[in-house]
Amino acid sequence: MKINATVIEGKGEGRQLGFPTANIKTSIALLYSPGVYLGETFYNTKQYHSLVVIGLVDGLEVWLADFNGDLYGQQIKVEIKEKLSEVLKIGDREQLVAKIQQDIKQAQAIWTMARPSSP
């Protein structure tokens, strides 16, 4: 499913943990069970591998691999793909960072496998 939306300002928790996310307000999240999903995000004619988190906020949190910049107020398109992991309620900052790193590492392995090989 593809979603066109404007990025809104969140609480900044992802940025504080070292993993800034784009927050999107959408009711589409209600169609999915809570979890971390693989995704693709399109912004300014570029495509970014993404993790889409559903179930932590009212809408979506989107982490874009290899992106640096400010997306507040910008229009993006997010394509949600298969579920990668569950959303866990983790109170300890170190455990939360480790869980995010694990999800990113797992996603990067999938993205690497999906790349077409060079002849």
C-alpha positions in Angstrom: 0.0 0.0 0.0 1.3 3.5 -0.9 0.5 6.5 1.2 1.1 10.2 0.2 1.4 12.4 3.2 3.0 15.5 4.7 5.6 14.9 7.4 4.5 16.4 10.8 6.6 17.2 13.9 6.6 14.4 16.5 8.1 14.3 20.0 11.7 13.9 18.7 12.2 10.6 20.5 13.7 8.8 17.5 16.2 11.6 17.0 17.1 11.5 20.7 17.9 7.8 20.3 19.9 8.4 17.1 17.3 7.2 14.7 15.3 10.2 13.4 11.9 9.3 12.0 9.4 11.1 9.8 6.0 11.2 11.5 2.9 10.9 9.3 -0.7 11.3 10.5 -2.9 8.8 8.7 -5.7 6.5 9.5 -4.2 3.9 7.1 -2.2 2.5 10.1 -5.5 1.1 11.4 -5.4 -1.5 8.5 -2.2 -3.0 9.9 -1.3 -4.8 13.1 1.2 -3.0 15.2 4.8 -3.8 14.1 7.9 -2.8 12.2 7.5 -3.1 8.5 9.9 -2.9 5.5 9.1 0.0 3.3 10.2 2.3 0.5 9.9 6.1 0.8 9.9 8.4 -2.1 11.1 12.0 -1.7 12.3 14.6 -4.2 12.6 12.0 -7.0 14.7 9.7 -4.8 13.8 6.4 -3.3 15.0 5.3 0.2 14.7 1.9 1.9 12.7 2.5 5.0 11.4 1.0 8.2 7.7 1.9 9.0 6.7 1.6 12.6 3.0 1.2 13.3 1.4 1.2 16.7 3.6 3.6 18.7 1.9 6.9 17.6 -1.3 7.9 16.0 -0.1 7.3 12.5 3.2 6.1 11.1 6.9 6.6 12.1 9.2 6.2 9.1 13.0 5.8 9.3 14.8 6.4 6.0 18.0 4.5 5.4 20.9 6.8 4.2 18.9 10.0 4.6 20.2 13.2 6.1 18.0 16.2 6.3 14.8 17.8 7.6 11.5 16.5 6.2 9.1 18.6 8.4 6.3 19.9 6.2 7.5 17.9 3.2 5.4 15.7 1.0 6.6 12.0 0.9 5.2 8.8 -0.5 5.6 5.7 1.7 5.1 2.1 0.4 4.5 -0.4 3.2 5.7 -3.9 2.5 6.0 -7.0 4.7 6.2 -7.1 8.5 9.7 -7.4 9.9 9.1 -7.6 13.7 6.8 -6.8 16.5 6.7 -3.5 18.4 7.9 -4.1 21.9 7.2 -1.9 24.9 10.8 -1.4 26.1 11.4 1.1 29.0 15.2 0.8 29.1 17.0 3.1 26.6 19.9 0.7 25.9 17.5 -2.2 25.2 15.4 0.0 22.9 18.5 1.2 20.9 19.6 -2.5 20.6 16.1 -3.5 19.3 16.2 -0.7 16.7 19.7 -1.6 15.6 18.6 -5.3 15.3 15.7 -4.3 13.1 17.9 -2.1 10.9 20.5 -4.9 10.6 17.8 -7.4 9.6 16.3 -5.0 7.1 19.7 -4.2 5.6 20.3 -7.9 5.1 17.0 -8.3 3.3 17.7 -5.2 1.1 21.1 -6.5 0.2 19.7 -9.9 -0.8 17.1 -8.1 -3.0 19.6 -6.2 -5.0 20.2 -7.5 -8.5 23.7 -8.9 -8.9 26.1 -7.4 -11.4 26.9 -9.4 -14.5 
